Amino acid sequence: MPPTTPRLAGRVGIVVSRFNETVTTRLLAGARACLAERGVDDARVDVFWVAGAWELPVLARALLAGGGYAALCALGAVVRGETPHFDVIAGEAARGLMALQVEYGVPVGFGVLTCDTLDQAIARAGGAAGNKGTDAMAAALEVALTLTARDGGPQA
């Protein structure tokens, strides 16, 4: 999506996991940079922190149920360990966030990293592999602007 000054029909919410905060703060910086690059006023952005990726869907649901959001972005980092905990947390967070965007018709950018190592996560949070927080926010904005244009509301 080329840089633009979007006029979305609502606010932008970012829900961030504190677990693996070394990674998630970098993802948040990427998401914020994406918004700034596209001219979204910081006063229209709400950032909320949750304990971990498991809690992302419940807070995202509360925000969407309250209305007023044109887009959300969920940021987290789940790093594989020695147990199947990784598969359960990553899979259920993804499933929950997908269900919300379909239910509410509001895009939820998926910026939850699912990596084998912390080094891989750092590489995807502003390192050699880019910043997936930026990518997730850009994807959510693109869909939000498309929905706004389709509905005849204000756009870029």
C-alpha positions, -999 to 999 in steps of 0.1 A, spaced: 0 0 0 16 33 -10 19 60 17 -12 80 20 -31 101 45 -61 78 53 -93 91 66 -106 60 83 -141 58 97 -128 52 132 -99 47 155 -70 23 152 -63 -1 181 -31 -20 189 -32 -48 213 3 -59 225 15 -89 245 39 -82 274 53 -117 271 86 -116 252 84 -78 256 119 -74 241 103 -85 208 69 -70 212 81 -34 219 99 -36 186 68 -49 168 49 -20 184 75 5 171 70 -9 137 32 -6 138 35 30 150 60 38 123 36 24 97 8 46 110 30 77 111 42 70 76 6 69 64 -4 101 82 -25 85 109 -26 110 138 -13 94 170 -43 109 188 -65 84 169 -44 54 180 -51 34 212 -25 10 225 -34 -17 251 -11 -43 268 -21 -78 278 -1 -105 296 5 -128 266 -7 -139 232 -34 -160 248 -51 -128 260 -50 -109 227 -84 -122 214 -104 -113 245 -92 -77 246 -96 -74 208 -131 -86 212 -139 -61 239 -126 -33 217 -146 -44 186 -177 -49 207 -174 -13 219 -173 0 184 -154 29 169 -125 10 155 -117 9 118 -88 -14 123 -70 -34 150 -35 -49 151 -25 -77 175 12 -80 183 29 -109 202 57 -133 201 54 -170 208 87 -188 208 88 -226 206 98 -244 238 102 -280 248 64 -287 252 33 -284 229 24 -252 247 37 -232 217 12 -249 193 -18 -244 216 -11 -207 223 -1 -197 187 -29 -216 171 -57 -205 194 -46 -168 194 -47 -169 156 -80 -187 155 -95 -162 180 -83 -132 161 -95 -145 128 -129 -152 141 -132 -117 155 -124 -99 122 -150 -121 104 -176 -116 131 -172 -78 134 -161 -70 98 -131 -50 111 -96 -60 100 -73 -74 127 -37 -73 116 -19 -105 127 15 -95 141 19 -125 164 53 -141 156 56 -178 158 93 -186 159 115 -215 169 140 -192 186 142 -158 202 168 -148 176 143 -156 148 117 -134 166 142 -105 170 151 -108 133 113 -104 124 109 -75 148 130 -49 131 160 -71 123 173 -87 91 138 -101 83 120 -67 85 94 -58 110 62 -79 111 45 -52 133 48 -29 103 35 -55 79 5 -64 101 -5 -28 106 -1 -21 69 -23 -51 60 -50 -40 85 -50 -4 72 -52 -16 36 -84 -36 43 -98 -8 65 -94 17 37 -109 -7 12 -139 -13 34 -143 25 39 -142 31 2 -167 3 -5 -191 17 21 -188 52 5 -172 68 35 -142 91 37 -110 77 22 -75 88 14 
